[in-house]
Amino acid sequence: MVRRTNRLKLSWEEIGLLCEGLSLSSRPMGIAVKDITEEFSLRPRGAWITVLVAAEQVLFPQDLARVFRIGRSLITAELNRLAEAGLITYAPNAADGRRAELKLTRLGDEVQRRVKSELSKLVLQRLGSYRRDDILLCTRMLRDFRLGSSEPLELPGAKPPRKKVPRSRRGSS
């Protein structure tokens, strides 16, 4: 059995500071996009949804439900607000007409650019004194914390990794 010799040791004060930062960090981001959210009568996730759809990482409502870890009914409510504001459209998917594919409108594209601009300003203002490598390390750490070890690291819609077949079972049927 291999023992971990450099086990992470943090005091409660250090863990508490980390948890405080994680739990309260969404507030400045909400304030950064507050004008956009109010202008289009969006919910807090609405502005971020435009960015995800623009990146074509999230093309279907069920992808959004997975990303935000909420039910389809809550996503539908968010998408209805975005559609009413003229920011997105639903169109039948070419491969599977039963699935509604999300697309940004021209206005939606302008809004997602504004969201990116506001969030970029916030990050550069708050973290501008840190080295790029440190920020990228923090990004990886936050992603690890968010996803946990038992969850996949792929983006929604990505092909799942191939399962490895043990050598002893290869070629035998």
C-alpha positions, -999 to +999 in steps of 0.1 A: +000+000+000+014+034-010+011+061+017+008+098+007+036+116+024+028+151+014-008+151+025-025+185+024-028+201+058-050+231+062-062+248+094-099+255+098-092+292+093-076+284+059-104+261+049-129+287+061-113+314+040-114+292+009-151+283+015-159+320+021-143+329-012-161+301-031-195+309-016-193+347-020-174+350-053-205+348-075-218+381-060-193+404-078-200+385-111-237+391-106-231+428-100-209+430-131-237+418-154-265+434-133-273+460-160-277+434-187-298+412-164-321+440-155-323+454-191-335+421-205-354+409-174-332+378-170-325+356-141-289+354-128-280+325-151-295+341-182-265+362-190-241+333-186-264+311-208-258+335-237-221+329-234-224+292-233-247+291-264-223+315-283-194+291-276-215+263-290-206+242-259-243+241-250-267+235-279-296+218-263-317+226-231-307+193-215-270+204-218-278+235-199-296+215-172-264+194-168-241+224-167-261+242-140-272+210-123-308+220-122-340+205-136-353+210-171-382+230-159-359+257-144-339+257-176-371+261-196-381+291-175-346+306-181-348+299-219-383+314-221-370+346-206-341+347-231-365+340-260-390+367-248-361+391-247-352+383-282-318+368-273-322+332-284-343+311-307-352+274-307-349+255-340-353+218-346-320+200-347-311+188-382-300+153-370-329+148-346-359+170-352-374+161-318-346+181-301-347+219-299-313+234-308-305+268-292-292+297-313-284+333-304-301+360-323-281+390-334-292+408-302-282+378-282-248+378-298-244+415-288-255+407-252-230+378-249-202+401-260-212+426-234-213+398-207-178+387-217-166+423-216-180+430-182-167+398-167-133+403-183-131+438-167-140+423-134-114+395-135-086+419-148-095+445-121-096+420-092-069+396-103-046+419-124-018+417-098-015+379-101+007+361-126-011+344-155+001+310-144-013+315-109-047+324-123-047+294-146-037+272-116-066+287-096-089+280-125-079+243-126-083+241-088-118+256-089-128+232-117-115+203-097-135+215-067-166+220-087-166+188-105-151+165-079-132+133-086-161+111-096-175+134-123-164+137-159-142+166-170-156+168-205-179+196-217-215+188-223-220+172-257-185+159-259-179+123-268-174+101-237-140+086-233-135+051-247-137+024-221-104+005-217-107-032-222-084-053-201-057-071-221-069-105-210-103-098-226-091-082-259-098-103-289-119-129-271-156-131-278 
